[in-house]
Amino acid sequence: MSEPQTSESTSIRMIDVIRKKRDGLELSRPEIEYLVRAYTKGEVPDYQVSAWLMAVILRGLTRAETSVLTDAMLRSGDVLDLSELAAKKVDKHSTGGVGDKTSLVLAPLAAAAGLAVPMISGRGLGHTGGTLDKLEAIPGFNVNLAVPKFRSVLAECGCCMIGQSTEIAPADRKLYALRDVTGTVESPYLICASIMSKKLAEGVDALVLDVKTGSGAFMKEEEDAVFLAELMVETGERMGKFMVALITNMDQPLGLKVGNALEVEECIEVMRGEGPEDLRELCLELAAWMLYLGGVAANVEQGKLYAAKLIDSGKVLQRFRQMVALQGGDVGAIDDPARLPKAKHTQVVASPKAGYVNAMKCEAVGTACVVLGGGREKKEDSVDPAVGIVLHCKVGDRVEVGTPLCTVHFNSETKAAAATRLLLDSYQIESAPPTQKKPLVHRVIQGRK
């Protein structure tokens, strides 16, 4: 979707845009729109845009520039118009972590509350899992729906979960690929524009952000997570959306299961009113904000109570089952998770000493899952949905010599041996218990509502 060119934009030269940002000056809206439009069309070369990206890494962007960049990337492709749906459109996005599986619970939960959840998700990369990979662990589940089918599923059951199509934010696809090979991924301004351009292309009214911080997150330091969260909230608000960001703990995996089919199974447990306490609690916290921003709860406290009631009633699992059926998945695997892919072998990893689990190298747990084949280190890598890790001990737990720390689910003994070494190294066991346990939600960065 191209924008009409103004006389100002036709006189813009890419070299001048590079120099201006190199010198730390603020770019105008026409300059940013020209850059995005011209690069998407192939009218400026990679090497010039690479130079501009590096200038952004070194000089940063202003809040206004970030907002304009997001808008230009958003409008480089199709923006879904879902005005035919009477319900408020609300989505959630996480910056990624280990065992982070809340989307599979939140989409049907919000839909059961009467909201529409048009969720366009991504795949795992590096040590973090991806929503699409988890969904594809359900036999037959199709994440590659055409837009008309996406609309019909959304209209029928209130939620639909798909991957990014070629029509959604094509500028982001090109820019991200270039950032990936030019050492320019880490800029919070570029991360913000990348995330927000894709999520706002869904046509949502409100967006809840789960910004992870800790050893298993991309942003290890909380101050970096807070900066990105504030940037995304402000950018969304500048574009007329209701926004909130929760800074949440990723110093240890979320829940007890890491790996695609295993995580689907754990989400089904939560939707049955069971599952690990930390996963259930975070689902309720995020759902509460979705229901509040979507206008079906008067406040967050009411939203949390309503979300818990919906889970306990069975309506959330029923809605998830309906979405799976509409997207071609085997609903029998939802009714009986034993039908999900299973690894051929399991192996217990036992504690080498007695004491207390003081900390976990969370990223190492995610890497262990990747080593098993449960994730990808390159985008073209295939994923084994059956492999993964089930945790038996987490931070604060007392262990003896031989206490099972976790169980590895594997299909390759060589990979299992490498993963086991990582897992043993990830557990930090000391004689005394940890002095304090970090809260699940560190802080909330709320927009104007």
N, C-alpha and C positions, 0 to 999 in steps of 0.2 A: 504494500500500500504506500504509494509515494506521495509526498507533500508537494504542493505547488511551489515552484522556485520563485523567490522574490528577486528583485534587481540586486539587493545586497548579497544574497546567497550566491548568485551567479558570478559575482566578482571576487569571491573568497578563494584564496589559494591555500592548499594544505600546508605548504612550507610556512606560511604566516601563522597558521593555527598552532603548529609545532613550536615555533619560536615564542609565541605569546605565552603558551603554557610553560615552556622551558624557563621563561623569565619570571614566572610566578604571577602572571596577570590573569584576571578573570575573563573567561571566554563568554561571548554573547550567545544568545539563543540561536541566531542564524548560523553562527560558526559551528556550534555543536550539532545542530540539525544537518548542516552541510556534511560534516565529518561522517555522521552515522549513515546518512542517505548515500553518499558517494562510496563509502566502503562496502555497504550492503550490495550496491550495484556493480562493484568491481571497478570503479572509476579511479580509485587511488590504490597504490600498491601496499602490500603487507609491510614493507620496510618503513614507509612513512608513518603508518598507523602504529607500528612497533615503537618508533621514536616518540610518538605522542603518548603512548601508554607508559613508557618509562618516565616521561616528564610528569605524568600524573602520579606515579609511584613516588617520585622525588619531591614534587611540589604540592600534591594533593589537589582537591577540588573544593570549592565553596559549597554550602548547602544548596544555593540556587543552581549552581552548575550541575550538581548531582541530580536534582529534580528534573532539570531540562534533559540531561543525558538519559535518565530513566524514561521520560516521556517519549523522547525520540526513538529509543530502542523499542519501546512498547508499540509505537505506531509504525515501525518498520515492517510490520506484518498485520495479520488480522487481529482485531480486538473483538472478542465475543460479545454480542448483544443478547443478553438473556432476559430482556424486559418482558418477554411473553410469560415468564414465570412470576407469579404473584409473590412468592416467598422471597424473603431477604436472602441474598447470596453471600455466604460467609465461608472463608477458607482458613487453613492453618498451614504454616510453614516452619520447618525446623532446619537449623543450620547443620545438623548432622551429628551423630554420635554412635556409640556402640550399644546395641540392643534397643535402639530408639525406634519404636514400632507404633507409636501412639496414633498415627494417621488412620490405621486400619480400624481402630475403635472410634475415633472422633468423627469420621465422615458419616457412618451410619447413625451415630448417636445424635449428631446435630440434625440429620435428616429426620430421625424419629421425633425430634422436637418441633418439626415443622419448617426447618430451614432448608435451603438448597445449597449443596456443597459441590461446586464444579472443580474438582481437585486435579490439577495437572502436576504430576510428580516426576521425580528423577530416579536414576539408577545409582547404585553404590559406586564409589570410587575411592581407592585407598583403603583405609581401615574402617570407614563408615559404611553402613548398609544403606540400601536404597528401597524406597517403597515399591517401585515397579518390580524389582527382583523378588520381593516378598510375595506380592500378588501373583506373580507367575509361578510360584511354588504350588499354587492351587491348580491342579490339572485343568487345562483348557481355558484358563482365565485370559481374556484378550485385553491388553492395555493399549492396543493400537487401533482405536475406534476412529472412524471418520466423524467429522463434526456433526452431521445429521443424526448419526446413531448416538453420539455423546449427548446431544440434546434430548433424544427420546428416552434414554436411560435416566437422565437427570429429571425429566418431567414425570416419569413413572414412579421412581423410588426416592427421589430427592438427593441422591448422591451418585457420582460417577467418578472413577479414578483411572486416568489415562496418562500416557506419556506426551511429551511436547511434540506437536506436529510440525511439519516443515513451514506451515503458515504462521506459527506463533513465534513472535520475536526473532526473526531470522538474523537480525543484527547481533543479538546476543550469541547465537550459535557461532557466527564467524569471529566475533571478538573474543569469546571464551577460548576457542581453539588457538587463537593467536596468543592470548595471555598465557596459556598453558605451556607454550614453548619459548616464551620470551622472559620468563621470570617476573611476570607482572600480575600474578593471580592475587597476591595478598592485599592489595589496596582495598580498604574498607569502602571507599567511594565506588570502585568498580564492582565489588561484591554486592553492594546495595543495589546498584543499577541493574546488575544481572538478575538478582533474585526478584526485585520488585517489577521489572519489566515483564517477566514471565507470569508472575502471580496476578498482576493487575490486568493482564491480557485476558484473564478468565472472566472479566466483567463482574467482579465481586463488589459488594457494598462495604465489607469489613474484612479485616485480616488480623489473625492472631499469630504472633511470631514466638517461636520457642528458640531462644538463642542460648546455645550450650557453652559452658565454660568449664575448664578443668583438664585433666590429663588425657581424656579421651576425645576432647573437642578440638576443632581447628583453632579456636581461640583459647589458648591455655590460660591467659591472664584475664581476670574478670573486668579490668578496666577497658581492655580491647573489646570484649563482648558488649559492655555497656555502650561504648562509643558507636559500635555498629548498630546496636539496637536503637539508640536514639536517632541515628541517621535514617534508618529505615522507617521508623515511626513518623518522623518529620516529613520524609519524602512522600509517604503514603497520604499523610494529611494534606500536603500541598496539592495532591491530586484528588482530593475530595473524598477520601476513604476514612472510615472509622478504624483506628489502629490501637494495638497494644502489643508490648513485647514482654515476655517473662524470661528472666535470666535464670537458667536452671543448671543443676549440678550434673557434670559428666566426669567426676573423678572416679567413678566406677560404673560398670554397665547398668543400664536401666532394665529392671526385671531380672530374670534368672536364665533366660534363653537367648543365645546369640547364633544366628544362622537362619536362613530364609524360611524353611518349612517349620522349624522349631519356633520361630517368632510368630508365625501365623497361628500355630497351636496355642501359644501363650495369649495371644489376643482373643482367641475364642474362649479361653478360660476366663479372661476379664469380662467378656461380654456375657458369660454365664454367671457373673457375680462372684467369681473366684479369682485366681491369679495372685501374683506377688503384690504386696502392699504398695511398694513404691511406684510400680507401673499403674496400678489402679488410681493411686492418689494423683499422679501427674495427669492422667487422662481426665479426671474430674476437674482439676484446676484449669486445664486448657479448655475443656468443654464449657465450664462455667463462664469463661470470657467470651466464647463463641456465642453462647445463648444470650448473654447480656448485650453484646454489640449487635446481635441480630434482632434484638427487641422482644425476645420471647421470655426473658427474665427481667424483673425490675432492678436487680442488682446481682453482683457476683455471688454472694452467699446463696441467694435463691436459685441461681443458675446451677450451683454445685449440688444442692439438694435435689433439684429437678433431674439433673444428669444421673445421679445415683438411683433415683426412683425409676428412670427409664431403663437403666441396666437391669435392675432387680426385677422389672416387669417382663423381661425377655424381649421387649420390642426392639432393642438395639441389635441383638443377634438375628432377629427375624429380618430386620432391614438389611443387615450385612448379607444374609443368605439370599435375599431378593436381588441385591446388586450383583452378587457372584453369578446367579442364574442368568441375569440379563446380559452379563458380559462373557457368557459362554463357559463359565467355570463349573466344576463338578460340585454341586451342592452336597453330595454325599460325603465329601471330605470335610464339610463344615459340620455336618451332623455327627460324623465319626472321624475325628482328626487322625486316627490310625491309617486312614487312606491317603494321607499326605505322604510325599516322598520320604523314605526312611534310609538312613545309611546302613551299610552292610555290617559294620562293626562299631563297638563302643569300647572305651577304655577309661578307667578311673585314674585321675591324677591325684595322688595322695600327698598329704602334708609331710615334709621331711623333718619337721620339728614341732614342738609344742609351743603354745603361746596364743597371741591374739592377732587377727588380721588387722594391721594398723593402716594399711593403704593398699591400693591396687594400681598398677600401671595399666590404666584402662586402654590406652592405645595399643598396648601389646596384646590384650585380649582380642581386640578387633583385628589386629594383624594375624593372630593365630587362626582366626576364622578365614581370613583371606588365604593363608597358606594351605588350609584344608581344601580350598576350592570354593568356599562360600562367598567370596567377593572377587573383585577384579582390581588388578594393578594398572591395567591399560583398558581403555574403553572397549576394545574389541575382544577382550577375554571373555570366555564363557563361564557360567556360574553353575555349580553343583547345588541344587536346592536342598539336598538332603543333609549335608554336613553341617557341623556347628559344635557348639559348646553349651552344656547345661551346668550352671554354677550351683554349688551346694553351700559355699561359704562366701560371705561378703564382709565389708569393713565392720569391725567390732565383734565379729564372731570368735569364740574360743575354739581352738583346735588342739588335738593331740597328735603325736606321731602316728601317721597312717590314716588320719581323718580324711575322708574324701573332700577335696577342694572343688573339683568339677569333674564332669564326664565328657570325654571327647567323642563325638559321633563322626566317623570317618569312613572313607572308601579306599584310602591309600595308606599303607603302613609307613611309607617314607614321609609322607606329608604329616601323618599323625605324630611321628617322632619329632619333627621340627616344631609343630604346634605345641607339643607337650613341653618342650624346652622353654618356649616363650611364656607359656602359662605358669610354669613353676617360677620363672623369673618375675612374673607380674605380681605375685602375692608377696607382700612384705609383712613377715610375721615377727612380732616382737614379744618380749616377756610381759609387758604391761599393755593394757587396752589403750586405744587412742584417747587423747584428752578431750577431744570434741569431735562431733560428727556434723558435717556441713548440712544445712537444710536442703531439701529438694529444690525449692524455689528460693533463689537468693534475693531477688527483688523484682518489682514490677514497674515497667516504664509505660505509663498510660498516656494515651492521646487525649483529645479534648472532651470526649464523651464522659 
